[in-house]
Amino acid sequence: MYALNPDPRAAEALVGMAAAEVEQNLILATLRQTGGNRTHAAHILGISIRTMRNKLRAYAEAGIVIDESPDATG
């Protein structure tokens, strides 16, 4: 399981961002951390793989580059 000890500074950085933008950043960061493994990323985030695929498809259709490599900066 994952230790959830959020850094208060990280939470403060999210203030003022739209929820959809926070969600997108979290999904893409988790995908990078899992080396592009969509199933594992979906599991970590507590969403279905179908939801993950749908979100990624929507991001791609919006022109967002989805870099799934673990060493990508985002």
Order of alpha helices (4+ residues) and beta strands (2+ residues): alpha-alpha-alpha-alpha
